[in-house]
Amino acid sequence: MTKILRADVMLTPSGEIENAELEIDDQGRIAYAGPARAESTVTHDLAGHALMPGLVNGHTHSAMTLQRGVSDDEDFMAWLEAVQRVEQGLTRDDIVTGLELAMLEMIATGTVAFADMYHWDAGLLDLVKRAGMRVLAAPAMFTADSVGFAGVSPLTGAETLDATEAMAEQFAGDEQIKIAYGPHAPYTCPPELLREIAERSQRTGIPIHIHISESVAEIEQMTEQHGTTPGLLLDTLDFFNATVHAAHCVHLTQDEIELFARKGASISHNPVSNLKLGCGIAALPDMIGADVRLALGTDSVASNNSLDLFEEIKLATVLHRGVRHDATAVSATQVLEIATRGGAAALGFTDSGALQVGNLADVIALDLDVTRATPRGSLSSHLAFAATGQDVRHVFIGGRHIYADGKHLTLDAAHIQRKAREARQRLQSSPA
């Protein structure tokens, strides 16, 4: 059924349109995006709202919502140890609950798609489909012989590789599901495994999602072991001949930034997580200047505590201005583009991320009848500097209305939150 949305203002690639109209055809794609038409039969009157593309979370570990607040005031390696201790007690039911809880939060704050590295199987992917979201899912692996999630699955890293390829074949062509290989990082995966994954990726076309150069400790470890930085080590393994989506990249050298740009690798900038864990500040202006493909991510709530991408949008815009002492270092328009169309492209959802004819209708509506929108300047300025996830009132993904006037239409919020509280209580009472 065709839907016609009417709103006060809309963000499109050609600019901001006042008194705007968006038509969604019965295939869930945008048939019209422009000024309101007198002859239209409006199905969703969103007066007092702004329409914009749905946000894309470039990097997270959704099931880790159960570990929110586990270790909030420790450095990176101590935090990692604390989180991994909790992970040893996780069951598959916990993974289900954590994933569902994350989707509740992401949808309610305007996220329509996410790149995720954790345990994944076909049943979990079906949960994403039923919720209505899009995902680039990367089953995590460490070494060929190790079992990553002992309480959840018996699969070793080598078996996870094969399972990844089986899932990619099963969900081939699905508009909501894409699969990636998920080697955790160069400091946790041996070079021979990374080389094998790169070779497989080139053969199968399955992309790779990996952490790179997140912390100083990682750089020091890699330099001691291999005599070079993580990015340059990966280049010697022909890793970037594959399609690579890298999280963090806080400590890339200028040579590595240029390498990423030349090879077409994408980067998820995750400023809140990187600051909270004391990892540092990625050189976003340099990455933009080098034409690196970019996304914006939250990382998990174990390292961020929130999945609200509007927090990342504001911080990514103002943080680098402060660091560079330059209010023009990063613009609101640039970061909004990274958080929408840039992220969608990085995840492989190339026909999402912008409100234009022919694209998938992945659109969110924000309430403008709030004090932080009164008075309102340009829409881009408002979205980057004042809006929060709490302003999101409606979410459409592929034209499907999944969040309406603040209520979830595809997920049972009360049931999921109850399960999450029970799971966290059990995990906290379990012996370390």
Buried (B, 14 or more C-beta within 10 A) or exposed (E): EEBBBBBBBBBBBEEBBEEBBBBBBEEBBBBBBBEBEEEEEBBBEBEBBBBBBBBBBBBBBBBBBBBBEBBEEBBBEEBBEBBEBBBEBBBBEBBBBBBBBBBBBBBBBBBBBBBBBBBBBEEBBEBBBEBBBBBBBBBBBBBBEBBBBEBBBEBBBBBBBEBBBEBBEEBEEEBBBBBBBBBBBBBBBBBEBBBBBBBBBEEBEBBBBBBBBBBBBBBEBBEEEBEEBBBBBBBEBEBBEBBBBBBBBBBBBEEBBBBBBEBEBBBBBBBBBBBBBEBBBBBBBBBBEBEBBBBBBBBBBBBBBBBBBBBBBBBBBBBBBEBBEEEEBBBBBBBBBBBBBBBBBBBBBEBBBBBBEEBBBBBBBBBBEBEBBEEBEBBBEBBBBBBBBBBBBBBBBBBBBBBBEEEBEBBEBEEBBEBBEEBBEEBEEEEE
